[in-house]
């Protein structure tokens, strides 16, 4: 069994008001990722994601493009300690 990892992911571009959070949650649930997604005041989207390396690699790959009407210009990823999330939520 692969060891679980955790990442903070910050996504910049046209990522608000395009359903990014909803589709991020849908993708995370499909892949077995736990954590949360939320819009930030600066127009970016912030994600904390936990899963095994295979799950996270696929999730991060999806984050680079997002839903079809989003335009991702920049993505920053930083490893962080595991928080023990049990689901994936959309935060306001």
C-alpha positions in Angstrom: 0.0 0.0 0.0 1.3 3.4 -1.0 2.1 5.9 1.7 -0.3 8.9 2.0 1.0 12.3 1.2 -0.5 15.8 1.5 -0.2 18.9 -0.7 -1.3 22.5 -0.8 -2.2 23.5 -4.3 -2.8 27.1 -5.4 -4.2 27.6 -8.9 -4.3 30.9 -10.7 -6.1 31.9 -13.8 -9.8 32.0 -14.8 -10.7 29.6 -12.1 -13.6 31.3 -10.2 -17.2 31.5 -11.5 -16.5 28.5 -13.9 -17.5 25.6 -11.6 -13.9 24.9 -10.7 -14.6 24.0 -7.0 -17.5 21.7 -7.9 -15.5 19.9 -10.6 -12.5 19.7 -8.3 -14.6 18.0 -5.6 -16.1 15.6 -8.2 -12.6 14.7 -9.5 -11.2 14.3 -5.9 -14.1 11.9 -4.9 -13.5 9.8 -8.1 -9.8 9.5 -7.3 -10.2 8.9 -3.5 -8.6 12.2 -2.6 -9.5 13.9 0.7 -9.2 17.5 1.7 -10.9 20.7 0.6 -11.1 23.4 -2.1 -12.0 27.0 -1.7 -12.0 30.3 -3.6 -9.5 32.9 -2.4 -10.0 36.7 -2.3 -7.3 37.2 -4.9 -9.2 35.2 -7.5 -7.2 32.0 -7.1 -8.4 28.6 -6.0 -6.7 26.9 -3.0 -6.8 23.1 -2.4 -5.5 20.9 0.4 -5.3 17.3 -0.9 -4.4 14.0 0.7 -4.0 10.6 -1.0 -1.4 8.2 -2.2 1.2 9.3 -4.8 -0.7 7.7 -7.7 -4.0 9.4 -6.8 -2.3 12.7 -6.2 -0.4 12.7 -9.4 -3.6 12.1 -11.4 -5.4 14.8 -9.4 -2.6 17.3 -9.9 -2.6 16.5 -13.6 -6.3 17.3 -13.7 -5.7 20.6 -11.7 -3.4 21.8 -14.4 -6.4 22.1 -16.8 -9.5 22.0 -14.6 -13.0 22.0 -16.2 -13.2 22.9 -19.9 -14.2 26.5 -19.5 -11.4 27.3 -16.9 -8.1 28.7 -18.0 -5.3 27.7 -15.6 -2.3 30.0 -15.9 -0.2 29.0 -12.9 -0.2 26.2 -10.3 1.9 26.1 -7.2 2.3 22.8 -5.2 3.8 22.4 -1.8 4.0 19.3 0.3 2.5 19.6 3.8 2.0 17.3 6.9 -1.0 15.0 6.7 -4.1 16.5 8.3 -6.2 13.4 8.4 -9.1 14.5 6.2 -11.9 11.9 5.8 -13.8 13.5 2.9 -13.3 16.2 0.2 -15.3 19.4 0.8 -16.0 22.7 -0.9 -15.3 25.5 1.6 -16.9 29.0 1.3 
